[in-house]
């Protein structure tokens, strides 16, 4: 994936120890606010699973490998890792993805505004 051009998607799952659930969620909420100010952030959205006990899932989209690498190496991630230290049931599960757009441009990828353009230059629809 190192030679991939275009948006990169990361899904990270965090399973807080029950006694730290609120603190972990607040740390992740703070990470969202910080990431939204970073260059190249296209999406940084926090979700809670419906599992019991619930896990927290971050879905991120970055405008290329450089932006994703800068985020990971940046102060926001360092702060987050410090805030999560000892508060998770295990290591975060991180999966990096590259979109394979298919079908309808609005439905066939996570973020249709991530740079896919149709013939008349409008975003949000795949080229036909």
Secondary structure in CASP SS format (residue, H / E / C, confidence):
PFRMAT SS
TARGET T0000
AUTHOR 0000-0000-0000
METHOD secondary structure of the structure
MODEL  1
X C 1.00
X C 1.00
X C 1.00
X C 1.00
X C 1.00
X C 1.00
X C 1.00
X E 1.00
X E 1.00
X E 1.00
X E 1.00
X E 1.00
X E 1.00
X E 1.00
X C 1.00
X E 1.00
X C 1.00
X H 1.00
X H 1.00
X H 1.00
X H 1.00
X H 1.00
X H 1.00
X H 1.00
X H 1.00
X H 1.00
X H 1.00
X H 1.00
X H 1.00
X H 1.00
X H 1.00
X H 1.00
X H 1.00
X H 1.00
X H 1.00
X C 1.00
X C 1.00
X C 1.00
X C 1.00
X C 1.00
X E 1.00
X E 1.00
X E 1.00
X E 1.00
X E 1.00
X E 1.00
X E 1.00
X E 1.00
X C 1.00
X C 1.00
X C 1.00
X C 1.00
X C 1.00
X C 1.00
X C 1.00
X E 1.00
X E 1.00
X E 1.00
X E 1.00
X E 1.00
X E 1.00
X E 1.00
X C 1.00
X C 1.00
X H 1.00
X H 1.00
X H 1.00
X H 1.00
X H 1.00
X H 1.00
X H 1.00
X H 1.00
X H 1.00
X C 1.00
X H 1.00
X H 1.00
X H 1.00
X H 1.00
X H 1.00
X H 1.00
X H 1.00
X H 1.00
X H 1.00
X H 1.00
X C 1.00
X C 1.00
X C 1.00
X E 1.00
X C 1.00
X C 1.00
X C 1.00
X C 1.00
X E 1.00
X E 1.00
X E 1.00
X E 1.00
X E 1.00
X C 1.00
X C 1.00
X C 1.00
X C 1.00
X C 1.00
X C 1.00
X C 1.00
X C 1.00
X C 1.00
X C 1.00
X C 1.00
X C 1.00
X C 1.00
X C 1.00
X C 1.00
X C 1.00
X C 1.00
X C 1.00
X C 1.00
X E 1.00
X C 1.00
X C 1.00
X C 1.00
X C 1.00
X C 1.00
X E 1.00
X C 1.00
X C 1.00
X C 1.00
X C 1.00
X C 1.00
END
